[in-house]
Amino acid sequence: MANNLHRIKTLCFVFDAENDLILLQQYGAGKYARLHSGVDSDCLFAEDTAASCKTNLLQKAGIQIAGLKLRGILKTIDPAEGEPTIYFVYEAGFVHGNLQQNAEGRLKWVEVLNMFNLKYIPFVKEIIAHLLDGESFFEAFFELSESGEIVRQQIHPEYE
């Protein structure tokens, strides 16, 4: 019987609409050092991903969110991780809180217009257009190399 073990994670992009900001995580070490992403966190297999996302943002970043919306499903095969990962990709609005730092990298508010000047984890870079359209739901698959580069990808719906 084939081994179907995989990790479940959430990946959340928090927007502060009042100030035109987005909360990003910049990794501090490893193959993704200095690259940006939304705020990611592990989720237990039987756990409610939305509740896990809210709890993790409060614990990891020190912020309260509202309007949590599932925007997509992202599946990755990353040899460095050792097992496939399924990300539930959310967006949310910032309510309040004082941003706190964690050991996984640096959290920072970035002006939405300046976010295009940053470097991202390769698969995150590929889904940004879907996040910024504000409406569509997407499903994506990425196979990564040992160095984290995209070897193969599928994104539905496709943007040109």
C-alpha positions in Angstrom: 0.0 0.0 0.0 1.4 3.4 -0.9 2.3 5.9 1.8 -0.2 8.9 1.6 1.2 10.9 4.5 1.2 14.6 4.0 1.4 17.8 6.1 -1.4 20.2 6.5 -0.6 23.9 6.8 -2.3 27.3 6.6 -0.9 30.2 4.7 -2.5 33.5 5.5 -2.2 36.9 3.9 -3.5 39.6 6.3 -4.5 43.0 4.8 -4.8 46.3 6.7 -7.1 48.0 4.3 -7.2 51.2 6.2 -3.4 51.7 5.7 -3.0 49.7 2.4 -0.7 47.2 4.1 -0.1 43.5 3.8 1.5 41.3 6.6 4.4 39.2 5.2 6.8 36.8 6.8 10.4 37.0 5.8 12.3 33.8 6.5 15.6 34.1 8.4 17.3 30.8 7.7 17.4 27.8 5.4 16.8 27.6 1.6 14.2 30.4 1.8 16.3 32.8 3.8 15.4 36.4 3.1 12.4 35.4 0.9 8.8 36.4 1.7 5.5 34.6 2.1 2.3 35.0 3.9 2.2 33.8 7.5 2.3 30.0 7.5 1.6 27.6 10.3 1.1 23.9 10.9 -2.3 22.4 11.3 -3.3 19.0 12.7 -5.0 16.8 10.2 -8.3 16.7 12.0 -8.2 20.4 13.0 -10.4 23.1 11.6 -8.0 25.0 9.3 -9.9 28.3 9.7 -9.8 28.1 13.5 -6.2 27.0 13.4 -5.3 29.9 11.2 -6.9 32.5 13.5 -5.3 30.9 16.6 -1.8 30.8 15.0 -2.0 34.4 13.9 -2.8 35.4 17.4 -0.1 33.3 18.9 2.6 33.8 16.2 2.0 37.4 15.3 0.0 38.8 18.2 -2.8 40.1 16.0 -6.6 39.7 15.8 -8.1 39.2 12.4 -11.6 39.3 10.8 -13.2 38.3 7.6 -11.1 35.2 7.1 -11.8 33.8 3.6 -10.4 30.6 2.1 -8.9 31.7 -1.3 -7.2 28.5 -2.5 -5.7 25.1 -2.0 -2.0 24.8 -2.7 -0.3 21.4 -2.9 3.5 21.0 -2.9 6.0 18.3 -3.3 9.2 19.4 -1.8 12.1 16.9 -1.4 13.6 19.0 1.4 10.4 18.6 3.4 10.3 14.9 3.1 6.5 14.7 2.5 3.9 16.5 0.4 2.2 19.5 2.0 -1.3 20.8 1.5 -1.7 24.5 2.2 -5.1 26.1 2.9 -4.5 29.7 1.6 -6.5 32.3 3.4 -6.8 36.1 3.3 -8.1 38.1 6.3 -8.5 41.7 7.5 -6.4 43.1 10.3 -8.5 44.2 13.4 -5.9 45.0 16.1 -2.8 43.9 17.9 0.8 44.7 18.3 3.0 42.7 15.9 5.3 40.4 17.7 8.3 38.5 16.2 8.8 34.8 16.2 11.7 32.4 15.7 10.7 31.4 12.1 11.6 34.7 10.6 10.6 38.4 10.6 7.0 39.5 10.4 6.5 42.9 8.8 3.8 45.2 7.4 4.5 46.1 3.7 2.7 48.7 1.6 0.6 46.8 -1.0 2.1 48.8 -3.8 5.7 48.0 -2.6 5.0 44.2 -2.2 6.0 43.7 -5.9 9.5 44.8 -5.2 10.2 41.9 -2.8 11.5 38.4 -3.4 9.1 35.6 -2.6 9.2 31.8 -2.1 8.8 30.6 -5.7 5.4 29.1 -5.3 4.1 32.1 -3.4 5.2 34.4 -6.2 3.1 32.3 -8.6 -0.2 32.7 -6.6 0.0 36.5 -5.9 -2.1 37.4 -8.9 -4.9 35.1 -7.6 -4.7 36.7 -4.1 -4.9 40.3 -5.4 -7.9 39.8 -7.6 -10.0 39.7 -4.4 -12.5 37.1 -5.6 -11.4 34.0 -7.3 -10.7 30.6 -5.7 -7.7 28.8 -7.0 -6.1 25.4 -6.8 -2.4 24.9 -7.4 0.2 22.2 -7.5 3.9 22.7 -7.3 6.7 20.2 -7.5 10.0 21.7 -6.2 13.6 20.8 -6.6 16.0 20.3 -3.7 16.9 24.0 -3.9 13.2 25.1 -3.7 12.9 26.0 -7.4 9.7 25.1 -9.3 10.1 22.0 -11.4 6.5 21.6 -12.4 3.3 23.5 -11.7 -0.4 23.7 -12.4 -2.7 26.6 -11.3 -6.4 26.7 -12.0 -7.8 29.1 -13.1 -4.9 30.3 -15.1 -3.9 33.9 -15.5 -1.9 35.1 -18.4 
